[in-house]
Amino acid sequence: MKSPDVPISSNGVSGKILLVGDINKAFFDADAITKELCEVTGSMPDAIMAIAKNNFTGIGIVMAGLSARLSSALKSLREANSKAKIILLAQMYEEPIARQFVGPASNGMSTADDYLICPIQLKTFFSMVSSAEYHGQTEPALAASINAGLEKRVKQLEILATTDDLTGLKNRRYIWEFCRQILEHAKEEDGQVTLLIFDIDNFKQYNDVYGHPVGDMILKQAAILMRCCCRVHDVVGRIGGDEFAVIFWDDPISKIRNSRRKAGGYHPKEVIFIAKRFIKELEKAEFEEGGLGPKGKGVLTISGGLASFPRDGSSEQELFNKADSALLEAKRSGKNRIYLVGQPQSDIADIE
């Protein structure tokens, strides 16, 4: 993090910038923000008052803590300043919500112009604002074309940085950072997070007998099946070799919380159901075309471990350690099963 005495450039942004909300959750170098660079307000009412006094070029809204009333707040900000570029500063788990507000509303007026996944450096935010200013000074058709091209390249780079090349799932780096962020959110909102870690039983044997192309095919197929079994907002990733991780968490869009019914002591019933369904889908999966031959159906099995916040751990490191321990116990007990952390009857197959 940059110290306050290190100067930060606003990347050529003309006019004033307004930041709304807890900037420490949005920027790595929040300490470097000065009054010369930005005006910072802690709430939406204060932001509306600031807009009444100044003509801001860009407005950054830290979504953390504001999601519940974001729709009305964005409408008020847009009515107060129709020309400023509004950028949502979202945590990873808030991305589904941010997407809903980007683009034109029913009245034809945009609610938010874009969003960034945080935490980020200040220069990234300034670059987005200054890019918008530049495009506004060019011919409309050319500006739209340039902007679309830049946005496409940025999205491509974001995907490359967070995606596993082989399976198309999220990569290890993304999974760990998402887990950290969603745990912070769960602590604030009394939420629940469950981590599943699993790997392919006897995977080395598939590589040795059939070759690495077949091994790659198995990983891809397992990834597709797991993604299909999960809910839309669950995060699925490959964290190394034949090892995968799934982060189950409270629905980010629905305002109605689930009843949080528990299974096996403290694990959400929905998670147990999804894990069981995944095992059943593996039993039905056919791998003949991938090189396993006519006996390919039903040969692929997995072993896994489940750990939940808050019962089993309060940090991403604790949850990963606990889930990994449960996975190892599942391996020692004969494989082809998913175990819960710290349960006398830990195989999910024994849970109704």
Secondary structure by P-SEA (a helix, b strand, c coil): cccccbbbbccccccbbbbccccccccccccccccccbbbbccaaaaaaaaacccccbbbbcccccccaaaaaaaaaaaaccccbbbbbccccaaaaaaaaccccccccccccccccccccaaaaaaaaaaaaaaaaccaaaaaaaaaaaaaaaaaaaaaaccccccccccaaaaaaaaaaaaaaaaaacbbbbbbbbbbcaaaaaaaaccaaaaaaaaaaaaaaaaaaccccbbbbbccccbbbbbbbcccccccccccccccccccaaaaaaaaaaaaaaaacccccccccccccccbbbbbbbbbcccccccaaaaaaaaaaaaaaaaaaccccccccccccccccccc
